[in-house]
């Protein structure tokens, strides 16, 4: 694989900087904390890091509300810290991907401060403004994903502005060519700093319908979605007019032209749409769009071999030469050890899930703490920081439970994350999962994670190969990865009971070992899986 295609099959470790390590004693993680832990991250055998926003921000949505795209927020450190981070990561062979939040800014961004003042200023058309209806109500029925109307009244202009998220996150008007160029200029600023790529937050929200047509109602039995719950009124609509508009493709192509001027740089789009898999395919089609995209399709409560197979096959059928990226956890959803573990999570399950994710065709986003098997942390209402959780409590408790600080040392004050009380509490259950505890246990989830990713690098078929699923009964997930003449069979028992798979249709050759996983056994042409066991073997014949 060439340096230009390093991202194909890469394992990307997501860092939520507020929660990795606090080095300046304010209870919040920072860039120097990332620098300090880069050796640890390199030891995981990942290929890249993705750093969630560290830009200047009032932190209403914890950095996803940016007030200056070209400044490091003092909470996280300085630009000198970031330069040092890039240099050290590259010295360790780690690529650096950073978040870019392009669809909206903070209401404290200089662009919006100017835009809101009048209808005639130079930035007047840089945001999505609309007159009220005759009765003074909002221009249409669009809803914000964080709750309520997507329009906020601005008395200075006597108009409403659009916000698809918090009211303090006004949406940029991408129909304005000056806006698009300013956005691209901000992206290029970081390319010149030496970053290796961008994770594009909420990329499907860049454009809006200029006619401001109402979204149609969604029938009650269809009110499911990714990234929001059914009790959220956002689920009551098909978001045809304020999400995934046709013009987005042209902007993506302009972005790719810029990226191509920096060989080796990569784009990873976050897709949230009515049909996320179809949008992933469209956004990555050909060589002039995004390099990769990922969606919330494996970030759900759905956990079965059939669901995982159906999701991957649906994308494979439409993506063509496009390249997927898969994730089973991130900073927006309940920890996978709890979400899919359903109280049964154990070290074998965690190891198996990490291996399963890393064995699918595509690249991988692995969220910090997944290598430790961290579970969802219980958060009381008075401890909540997430505005999403505060709005929808108690039915939805927000995203804080997956954002709690990393436990580095068992028994240390605040688990070695900070010398002071951290911004979110550290779950007592995470103490026994601390890094120092798992470092000293050869069979720990942490060392299993390292062992498997090191082993995966020895088998290019798992990194680059094609995928074809094998018919199985629940809870077995099985598929064949193919690269050139080499075919390997991969199987997982997603359940906690013993199950068997008939091997009569398969010609197994060498059983692949060294991955460190609990392994199924062959007996009388049956593959016998104990709970959460895995199996890798070369296939003979055609």
Residue, then its C-alpha position, 0 to 999 in steps of 0.5 A: x500500500x502506498x503512502x497516498x493510500x495509507x487510509x485504506x483499512x487504517x485504524x483511526x483512534x478517536x481522541x475526545x481531548x476533554x477526557x484524555x489527560x489534563x496536564x494543567x490542573x483545570x479538570x479538562x483534558x488538553x493538547x499537552x495531554x495528547x502529546x503525553x499519551x502519544x506513546x501509549x496510543x502508538x503502542x496500540x498499533x493504530x494508524x492515525x488519530x482523529x482529534x475532536x474539536x480543540x478550536x476556539x469556542x464558547x463550549x456550548x456544544x463542547x467545541x462543536x460550536x466554533x468561534x474561530x476556526x484558526x485558533x486553539x482554544x486556551x482551554x486546550x493549549x496553544x498553537x505551539x502545542x498543536x505543532x508539537x503534537x503533529x511533530x511527535x505523532x508523525x515521528x511515531x508514525x501516526x497520522x493526524x486527522x482533525x475535526x472540521x465543523x463546516x455546516x455551522x459556527x458558534x453565534x460568537x463567530x465574527x462572521x455571525x456577529x457581523x451578519x446579525x447586525x443588519x440586512x445590508x452588511x458585508x456578511x448579511x448573506x453568510x448565514x441562513x436568514x428568512x422572514x417570518x410568516x405573516x403571523x410572525x411564526x417561523x418560516x417553515x416547520x423545520x426542527x432542530x436535532x437538539x429539540x424544538x424549532x430550527x429557527x431563532x428570532x433575531x430582533x436586529x434584522x427582524x428575521x429568523x436564522x436557521x440552526x439545525x443543532x443548538x440555537x447558538x449554532x447558526x447554520x452557514x449559507x453554503x449557497x453563497x460562493x464567498x462562504x464556500x471559499x472562506x470555508x475552504x480557506x479555513x480547511x487549507x490553513x490546517x493542511x498547511x500546518x501539516x494535518x493528514x486529514x479531516x473528519x467532516x462533522x455533520x457534512x450532510x447539513x451544509x445546504x438547505x432548500x432555498x425555497x424553504x419547503x416544509x418537511x413532510x411528516x413521518x408516520x409513527x411506525x417510521x420514527x426511527x433515526x440514527x443519532x436521535x431517539x423516537x421521543x425527539x420531535x425531530x423523528x416526526x419528519x422526513x428531513x428532505x429539505x434541511x439535510x443532504x441537499x443535492x448541492x452538497x456533492x458539488x461542494x464535496x468535489x470542490x473540497x476534494x480538489x483542494x485536498x488533492x493538492x496535499x498528497x496523502x491528505x484524506x477526508x472522512x465524512x460523518x453521514x446522518x440522513x434518511x438513507x445514510x448508506x445510500x448517502x455514504x455511497x454517493x459521497x464517496x463515489x469515484x475519486x473526486x469526492x470523499x475518501x471515506x464516510x461513516x454513518x450511525x448504522x452500527x452505532x445503534x442498539x441493534x446487535x445481531x449477526x443479521x443486522x450487521x450483515x444487512x448493514x454491510x451488504x447494503x453499503x457494499x451493494x451500492x458503494x462500488x469503488x468507494x471506501x467505507x469506514x466503520x465504527x461501533x462507538x464514538x463520543x455521541x452514543x452509549x459505550x458499545x460495551x454497554x449498548x451491545x453488552x446488555x449487562x453481559x459484557x466481559x473481556x472476551x466480548x470486548x476483544x471479539x467486538x474490536x476484532x469483528x470491527x477491524x475485520x470488516x472491509x473498510x477503515x475503522x474508527x475506534x473510540x478512546x476507551x474501547x481498548x479498555x472495554x469501558x462501559x457507559x458511566x452513570x451520570x446523575x442529572x446534577x452532573x450533566x454537562x451535555x445540553x442534549x441530555x438536559x433537554x431530553x432527560x430522563x428518557x434520553x440521558x445525553x452523551x456524557x456517559x461515554x465522554x467521561x475521563x480515561x482511567x489511567x491509574x487505579x487508586x490514584x486521585x481521579x484515576x490519574x486523569x487530573x489532579x483536581x475534580x474533572x469536568x465529568x465524574x469518573x465511574x467507580x467501575x472504571x477503576x478496575x479497567x484502568x490502563x495500569x491494571x490492564x498493562x500488567x495483565x497479559x490477557x487483558x482487553x488492552x493487551x488483546x487489542x494491541x495483539x490483534x491490531x499487530x496481527x492484523x497488520x501481518x494479514x493484508x487481506x484483512x486490511x485491503x481485501x474484498x468481503x463476501x458473507x456466509x449464510x449462518x444462523x444467529x448468533x454467528x457472523x461469518x464472511x470471506x475476505x479475498x485479496x488476489x488468490x488468497x481467501x480467508x474465512x472469518x467467523x464470530x460468535x456474537x452470543x454468550x452461549x455455545x454454538x456450532x457451524x457446519x463446515x461441509x460447504x467450506x474447504x478450510x486450510x491453515x487455521x490462522x493463529x496468533x491473534x490472541x482471541x478465544x478460538x472456535x474448535x473443529x470437531x467432526x466437520x463442525x466448527x464449535x464456538x464457545x461464547x464470544x469466540x472467533x475463527x480465522x482460516x485460509x480457504x482452499x480451492x475456489 
